[in-house]
Amino acid sequence: MIIKTTLPKKENILRYPRLDTILMVEEFIKENDGEFKKTRLWGALPKKMMYQTFDLIIRYLLYSKKISIDSEGKIGWIYYPELARKYYNRKDLGRRK
C-alpha cells in the first residue's frame, strides 16, 4: 500500500475539512494508536465523513509528522512534543552540535 505524504494541489481539493473534524480524527488515532489500517479507521470514526475528506486529513497528519504508518499499514500517533522536549533537555543524553 502506497500512501502519499505530500499535500494535494489546491485546485484538486473539493472540500476542506473543518477544524473540529481534524481534531476528532487526531483524538481517535491517539486513543486507538496502531490498531487500525486506513480504511477500517475511516469506518470506525465516531462521525461519518466523505473518504476524500478523510484522506486529506490523513495526508495532512503524515505531512506534519503527527502520524506514521507501519509495514502492516496500521496508523500510529507519533507526535509527543513534551516527551521530545524532556529528552532534549537531558544532559546525560549527548548530542552533537
Backbone bond lengths (Angstrom), bond angles and torsions (degrees), N, CA, C in turn:
res aa  C-N    CA-C-N  psi(-1)  N-CA   C-N-CA  omega(-1)  CA-C   N-CA-C  phi
1 M - - - 1.438 - - 1.524 108.75 -
2 I 1.308 116.86 125.95 1.456 122.02 179.10 1.521 108.23 -107.72
3 I 1.329 115.06 125.87 1.460 120.54 178.26 1.515 107.73 -119.11
4 K 1.312 115.65 127.98 1.457 120.74 -178.64 1.525 109.98 -73.91
5 T 1.330 115.34 136.98 1.461 119.39 178.26 1.521 111.58 -104.70
6 T 1.308 116.56 8.76 1.460 119.67 176.22 1.520 109.12 -101.82
7 L 1.294 115.54 155.10 1.451 119.68 178.08 1.525 109.51 -84.44
8 P 1.326 117.41 144.11 1.462 119.25 178.79 1.519 111.63 -70.25
9 K 1.313 115.35 161.16 1.464 120.21 177.65 1.520 110.01 -68.52
10 K 1.323 115.98 149.14 1.462 121.13 -176.74 1.530 112.30 -58.26
11 E 1.327 117.29 -31.73 1.461 120.46 -177.82 1.527 111.64 -68.40
12 N 1.350 117.16 -24.63 1.461 121.10 -176.05 1.520 113.55 -90.10
13 I 1.315 118.68 -2.29 1.458 121.77 -177.25 1.522 109.18 -98.25
14 L 1.323 115.37 119.75 1.459 119.68 179.22 1.515 111.44 -84.12
15 R 1.338 117.19 -39.78 1.458 122.52 -177.55 1.504 109.91 -135.75
16 Y 1.301 115.51 132.23 1.458 119.79 173.40 1.518 108.53 -94.16
17 P 1.340 117.01 140.32 1.468 118.60 178.57 1.524 111.30 -72.39
18 R 1.320 115.67 150.08 1.458 121.07 175.61 1.518 108.81 -77.91
19 L 1.314 116.00 158.64 1.458 121.15 -178.21 1.523 111.52 -60.29
20 D 1.324 118.63 -41.49 1.461 119.85 -179.56 1.525 111.85 -63.99
21 T 1.333 117.14 -30.61 1.458 120.75 177.38 1.525 110.66 -70.25
22 I 1.320 117.18 -42.37 1.464 121.33 177.96 1.524 110.01 -62.49
23 L 1.327 116.96 -44.94 1.467 120.91 179.90 1.525 111.50 -64.76
24 M 1.332 117.73 -35.40 1.455 121.44 177.43 1.524 110.82 -64.28
25 V 1.327 117.37 -42.64 1.462 121.06 178.22 1.530 110.05 -66.40
26 E 1.328 117.30 -42.27 1.471 120.53 177.57 1.523 111.22 -58.54
27 E 1.326 117.57 -48.35 1.462 121.41 -179.32 1.524 111.32 -62.31
28 F 1.320 116.88 -41.24 1.460 120.40 -179.53 1.528 110.85 -64.73
29 I 1.323 116.71 -39.49 1.471 119.78 178.09 1.520 110.29 -67.49
30 K 1.343 118.13 -40.99 1.461 120.98 177.66 1.522 111.35 -59.87
31 E 1.329 116.95 -44.52 1.463 121.69 -177.91 1.518 112.48 -69.98
32 N 1.323 117.69 -30.72 1.461 122.56 -176.84 1.523 110.12 -116.52
33 D 1.289 116.33 47.41 1.458 123.99 -174.60 1.530 111.60 -58.43
34 G 1.327 116.48 114.53 1.460 121.89 174.65 1.514 115.57 77.13
35 E 1.314 118.87 14.10 1.466 121.19 -177.66 1.520 113.57 -95.45
36 F 1.336 117.66 -28.61 1.462 120.88 -171.24 1.525 112.26 -119.44
37 K 1.334 113.68 147.73 1.450 120.18 166.20 1.522 107.05 -86.59
38 K 1.310 116.63 172.07 1.463 121.19 -170.70 1.532 113.42 -57.48
39 T 1.313 118.78 -50.76 1.458 121.35 -175.78 1.525 111.41 -67.91
40 R 1.325 117.54 -41.57 1.470 120.54 178.80 1.520 111.08 -67.34
41 L 1.331 116.52 -35.19 1.468 120.54 176.51 1.525 110.13 -61.79
42 W 1.322 116.68 -44.09 1.458 121.44 178.86 1.524 110.94 -59.93
43 G 1.329 117.44 -41.65 1.460 121.15 179.93 1.520 113.61 -72.13
44 A 1.334 117.80 -23.55 1.462 121.48 -176.26 1.525 113.53 -93.38
45 L 1.315 117.97 -4.21 1.468 120.34 -178.97 1.530 111.12 -61.46
46 P 1.337 117.87 146.20 1.461 120.20 -179.78 1.525 114.02 -67.65
47 K 1.327 117.46 -24.06 1.465 121.84 179.84 1.529 107.54 -122.95
48 K 1.297 117.75 130.37 1.465 121.41 -178.35 1.527 110.62 -77.63
49 M 1.332 114.58 148.35 1.459 120.62 177.96 1.520 108.72 -152.74
50 M 1.307 115.90 165.75 1.461 120.31 177.10 1.529 109.22 -66.05
51 Y 1.339 116.33 146.41 1.456 120.00 -178.25 1.525 111.00 -64.10
52 Q 1.319 118.20 -35.11 1.457 121.23 179.56 1.531 110.85 -62.87
53 T 1.324 117.10 -38.59 1.458 121.28 177.34 1.524 109.99 -66.44
54 F 1.337 116.26 -44.40 1.460 121.48 177.75 1.525 110.75 -60.83
55 D 1.329 116.45 -43.57 1.467 120.88 179.65 1.523 110.99 -61.89
56 L 1.324 117.72 -39.34 1.463 121.39 177.70 1.528 110.77 -64.17
57 I 1.328 117.52 -40.44 1.464 120.99 178.17 1.523 110.46 -64.42
58 I 1.325 117.46 -44.28 1.473 121.16 179.13 1.524 109.97 -62.48
59 R 1.319 117.38 -43.21 1.463 120.12 178.85 1.521 111.44 -63.91
60 Y 1.339 117.14 -38.35 1.465 120.58 176.56 1.529 110.63 -64.01
61 L 1.327 118.07 -44.90 1.461 121.32 -179.31 1.523 111.72 -65.59
62 L 1.325 117.57 -35.34 1.470 120.70 174.41 1.524 110.43 -67.14
63 Y 1.323 116.62 -44.72 1.461 122.29 -179.26 1.527 111.28 -62.04
64 S 1.331 116.73 -38.45 1.460 120.48 -179.57 1.530 112.67 -86.26
65 K 1.316 116.70 4.83 1.470 124.00 176.42 1.527 112.92 60.02
66 K 1.330 116.05 40.36 1.458 121.26 175.46 1.516 111.72 -98.12
67 I 1.327 117.27 -23.74 1.458 121.43 177.44 1.519 109.49 -129.62
68 S 1.316 114.70 163.44 1.462 120.19 172.81 1.522 107.83 -138.39
69 I 1.307 115.64 162.95 1.455 121.83 178.80 1.521 107.05 -123.18
70 D 1.331 116.84 123.51 1.464 120.52 -176.41 1.532 110.61 -81.38
71 S 1.324 115.87 -176.60 1.465 121.05 -175.79 1.525 112.04 -67.06
72 E 1.325 117.96 -21.69 1.459 121.04 177.21 1.520 112.32 -87.07
73 G 1.330 117.81 -6.71 1.452 122.18 -179.98 1.513 113.71 92.37
74 K 1.332 117.81 7.84 1.467 121.21 -179.89 1.521 110.17 -84.07
75 I 1.318 115.04 142.37 1.465 121.69 -175.03 1.521 109.54 -96.70
76 G 1.330 115.72 130.75 1.456 120.76 179.61 1.519 111.59 -130.02
77 W 1.304 115.57 151.65 1.467 122.96 179.34 1.520 108.69 -85.66
78 I 1.340 118.73 128.19 1.466 121.64 -178.14 1.518 113.28 -125.35
79 Y 1.317 118.19 4.50 1.464 121.70 -175.17 1.524 110.02 -94.67
80 Y 1.321 115.90 100.66 1.464 122.58 179.08 1.530 108.56 -130.28
81 P 1.341 119.00 79.55 1.463 120.65 -174.60 1.531 113.48 -65.71
82 E 1.338 117.97 -33.50 1.468 119.68 -179.52 1.520 110.79 -66.56
83 L 1.322 116.32 -42.48 1.461 120.93 179.37 1.530 110.53 -66.12
84 A 1.323 117.39 -40.89 1.460 121.01 178.41 1.525 110.62 -63.94
85 R 1.331 116.73 -41.41 1.460 120.75 178.39 1.528 110.82 -63.40
86 K 1.322 116.72 -39.47 1.462 121.65 179.20 1.531 110.42 -60.63
87 Y 1.327 116.71 -47.60 1.467 119.89 179.32 1.522 112.12 -69.32
88 Y 1.314 117.13 -34.41 1.461 120.62 179.44 1.528 111.06 -64.25
89 N 1.326 117.37 -36.53 1.468 121.45 -177.88 1.525 113.86 -81.87
90 R 1.312 118.78 -8.48 1.465 120.43 179.07 1.525 110.01 -73.78
91 K 1.324 116.42 128.07 1.471 121.88 -177.38 1.523 111.69 -78.43
92 D 1.362 117.56 -26.51 1.465 119.37 -178.44 1.527 112.43 -74.86
93 L 1.305 117.45 -12.70 1.463 121.38 175.07 1.527 107.74 -98.00
94 G 1.293 115.88 97.18 1.469 119.72 -175.82 1.507 112.76 -70.21
95 R 1.292 115.81 151.46 1.468 121.83 175.04 1.523 108.09 -145.23
96 R 1.286 113.90 150.13 1.463 119.71 -179.35 1.507 110.08 -87.35
97 K 1.306 114.81 145.40 1.469 119.46 178.20 1.500 110.67 -112.89
